[in-house]
Amino acid sequence: MEQEIQYYVLFPNHDNGMRLHRELKKKGLSSVIAPTPRQASKCCGISLLIKEEETDAVKDVIEEADIETLGIAQIKKDVNPNRDRYC
């Protein structure tokens, strides 16, 4: 079974993440505020989870709104069905 790839926009600080989230919402693009995966970055604690098919549109919004980012990371979704299972 092939693992799903997730797309995270990474930021140097929280303010830039919240600003991009608002801008994407205005443009009708979806994003979810998520913890930054440690394999992607150890900087800011938040990132935006975006859809693969919207990555180009998100890049356009980043450029138009002049928002500083650390890039878009592609991370394999890591789902462990036994996580937090104690019995």
VOBA-1610 file (N, C-alpha, C; in pm, whole numbers, padded with zeros to 5 digits, always signed):
BEGIN
Met+00084-00119+00000Met+00000+00000+00000Met+00088+00125+00000Glu+00064+00214-00094Glu+00143+00336-00106Glu+00094+00440-00005Gln+00189+00508+00060Gln+00153+00609+00159Gln+00111+00738+00091Glu+00012+00801+00149Glu-00037+00929+00100Glu+00065+01038+00132Ile+00083+01133+00039Ile+00172+01246+00061Ile+00088+01366+00106Gln+00135+01434+00210Gln+00069+01555+00258Gln+00160+01674+00232Tyr+00099+01789+00208Tyr+00172+01911+00173Tyr+00157+02014+00285Tyr+00272+02054+00343Tyr+00275+02149+00454Tyr+00348+02275+00412Val+00285+02392+00434Val+00354+02519+00415Val+00422+02550+00547Leu+00552+02576+00543Leu+00632+02600+00662Leu+00662+02749+00678Phe+00672+02794+00802Phe+00688+02937+00831Phe+00800+02962+00932Pro+00861+03082+00924Pro+00960+03118+01024Pro+00895+03163+01156Asn+00766+03201+01148Asn+00696+03243+01270Asn+00545+03223+01256His+00478+03227+01367His+00334+03203+01378His+00252+03307+01299Asp+00293+03434+01305Asp+00218+03542+01240Asp+00204+03520+01090Asn+00312+03478+01025Asn+00306+03454+00880Asn+00210+03340+00848Gly+00207+03239+00931Gly+00116+03127+00910Gly-00030+03169+00920Met-00061+03249+01021Met-00198+03295+01039Met-00238+03391+00926Arg-00145+03472+00883Arg-00173+03566+00774Arg-00204+03491+00644Leu-00124+03390+00613Leu-00150+03312+00491Leu-00282+03237+00502His-00311+03185+00619His-00438+03114+00639His-00556+03207+00605Arg-00550+03331+00652Arg-00657+03429+00622Arg-00664+03460+00472Glu-00548+03479+00410Glu-00544+03511+00267Glu-00600+03395+00182Leu-00565+03274+00218Leu-00616+03158+00143Leu-00768+03147+00158Lys-00817+03173+00278Lys-00961+03168+00302Lys-01034+03271+00215Lys-00977+03392+00205Lys-01037+03497+00121Lys-01046+03454-00026Lys-00946+03377-00072Lys-00940+03333-00211Lys-01017+03204-00236Gly-01077+03148-00131Gly-01154+03025-00147Gly-01069+02899-00153Leu-00944+02909-00107Leu-00855+02794-00103Leu-00856+02734+00037Ser-00846+02603+00045Ser-00853+02539+00176Ser-00714+02524+00237Ser-00710+02536+00368Ser-00589+02509+00445Ser-00631+02474+00587Val-00550+02392+00649Val-00576+02351+00786Val-00453+02385+00869Ile-00474+02456+00980Ile-00363+02486+01070Ile-00325+02356+01139Ala-00196+02322+01131Ala-00150+02193+01184Ala-00015+02212+01253Pro+00017+02123+01346Pro+00153+02126+01402Pro+00254+02095+01292Thr+00368+02159+01297Thr+00472+02133+01198Thr+00534+01997+01225Pro+00534+01908+01125Pro+00599+01778+01144Pro+00748+01799+01171Arg+00802+01734+01271Arg+00943+01752+01308Arg+01038+01710+01198Gln+00998+01617+01112Gln+01086+01579+01003Gln+01093+01687+00895Ala+00999+01784+00899Ala+00998+01893+00801Ala+01077+02014+00850Ser+01059+02051+00976Ser+01124+02171+01029Ser+01116+02171+01181Lys+01213+02237+01241Lys+01212+02252+01386Lys+01191+02399+01423Cys+01154+02481+01325Cys+01136+02625+01350Cys+01002+02652+01415Cys+00912+02712+01342Cys+00782+02752+01394Cys+00697+02628+01423Gly+00616+02635+01525Gly+00534+02522+01566Gly+00412+02497+01480Ile+00373+02595+01396Ile+00255+02572+01312Ile+00293+02567+01165Ser+00210+02500+01092Ser+00222+02495+00946Ser+00080+02491+00892Leu+00067+02504+00762Leu-00063+02491+00698Leu-00062+02367+00611Leu-00158+02284+00632Leu-00177+02164+00552Leu-00264+02203+00434Ile-00214+02182+00312Ile-00287+02223+00192Ile-00307+02103+00101Lys-00396+02119+00005Lys-00424+02013-00092Lys-00320+02016-00204Glu-00282+01899-00251Glu-00182+01889-00358Glu-00225+01969-00481Glu-00353+01958-00519Glu-00398+02025-00641Glu-00405+02177-00627Glu-00390+02228-00507Glu-00393+02374-00486Glu-00255+02434-00459Thr-00149+02354-00470Thr-00016+02406-00436Thr+00026+02524-00525Asp-00003+02519-00653Asp+00034+02632-00741Asp-00044+02758-00703Ala-00172+02743-00675Ala-00253+02858-00636Ala-00204+02915-00502Val-00165+02828-00411Val-00113+02873-00281Val+00017+02950-00301Lys+00104+02901-00388Lys+00229+02971-00418Lys+00201+03111-00474Asp+00099+03121-00558Asp+00062+03252-00613Asp+00017+03348-00504Val-00064+03298-00409Val-00111+03382-00298Val+00007+03425-00211Ile+00100+03335-00186Ile+00219+03368-00106Ile+00295+03483-00171Glu+00312+03474-00303Glu+00385+03579-00375Glu+00307+03711-00378Glu+00178+03703-00408Glu+00095+03824-00415Glu+00090+03898-00281Ala+00075+03821-00172Ala+00061+03882-00040Ala+00196+03908+00027Asp+00306+03868-00041Asp+00441+03888+00010Asp+00457+03832+00153Ile+00423+03704+00167Ile+00431+03637+00296Ile+00557+03551+00298Glu+00635+03566+00403Glu+00758+03489+00416Glu+00727+03346+00460Thr+00777+03250+00383Thr+00760+03108+00418Thr+00897+03040+00409Leu+00902+02919+00458Leu+01022+02838+00446Leu+01004+02731+00340Gly+00896+02743+00262Gly+00870+02649+00153Gly+00754+02556+00182Ile+00732+02465+00089Ile+00625+02365+00102Ile+00693+02228+00109Ala+00667+02159+00219Ala+00727+02028+00239Ala+00628+01918+00203Gln+00679+01815+00138Gln+00599+01697+00107Gln+00639+01588+00206Ile+00542+01546+00287Ile+00568+01449+00392Ile+00475+01330+00374Lys+00530+01211+00384Lys+00446+01091+00379Lys+00362+01085+00505Lys+00233+01064+00486Lys+00141+01054+00599Lys+00179+00932+00681Asp+00202+00953+00809Asp+00248+00846+00897Asp+00136+00812+00994Val+00059+00712+00958Val-00052+00670+01044Val-00017+00534+01102Asn-00008+00531+01233Asn+00021+00407+01303Asn-00108+00362+01371Pro-00171+00256+01323Pro-00299+00213+01381Pro-00287+00165+01525Asn-00165+00139+01570Asn-00145+00092+01708Asn-00104+00204+01804Arg-00096+00327+01753Arg-00058+00440+01840Arg-00162+00458+01949Asp-00116+00482+02068Asp-00201+00503+02185Asp-00289+00381+02215Arg-00243+00267+02172Arg-00316+00144+02200Arg-00238+00068+02307Tyr-00302+00042+02417Tyr-00231-00015+02530Tyr-00272-00159+02564Cys-00368-00212+02497Cys-00414-00349+02526Cys-00408-00435+02403
//
